[in-house]
Amino acid sequence: MREDDVPRVAAIERESYPDPWSEKMLLDALLHPIGFAAVGEHRGRVEGYLFAYELHGEGHLLNLAVASSERRRGLGRALLAHWLDRGRRLGWSVVHLEVRAGNDAAVHLYETFGFERAGLRKSYYPDGEDALLMTLDLTPKETNGVP
C-alpha cells in the first residue's frame, strides 16, 4: 500500500464499517513501524485492503475490508492468504484478531483459514457490539515424529 492509496481505502472503510477509521488513522497504521498494509486491486483500482501489526513472531490482524461491489469474489481471501503466507515464511507462532460477533461472513472466512474462537470481548466496539477473539496457530505440526 502507498500513501496515495489512503483516500480510496478510506472510502472502502466508510462503506464497510459503522465506526470507520479516519484517513489520519489509516495513514498512521500504514506508517507504523510494526505495521503491515496491503491493497488488492481489480482492473487497476484499489478494491480491498488489509492492515496488521507484526511483532515478536506474531501477527495481529487489525482491519480487512473489500469494496461492496467486489465482495464474494475472493479478494479478501487473497489478501488474508498473502498475509498469512508472509507470517509462515517469517516463522510466526500465532495470529490474533478481533471480529464483530455478528459478522458471520467474516467469522466464516477466518474459520476456513483455521482460526479458532478464543474468547469474547464484551461491548468492544463503539456501538456496543461484542468482538470475538480468534487465533490461528502457525507453529509447524509434527506428523509421525516428523516436523
Secondary structure, DSSP 8 states (H G I E B T S, - for coil): --GGGHHHHHHHHHHH-SS---HHHHHHHHH-TTEEEEEEEETTEEEEEEEEEEETTEEEEEEEEE-GGGTTSSHHHHHHHHHHHHHHHHT-SEEEEEEETT-HHHHHHHHHTT-EEEEEETT-STTS--EEEEEEE-S---BTTB-
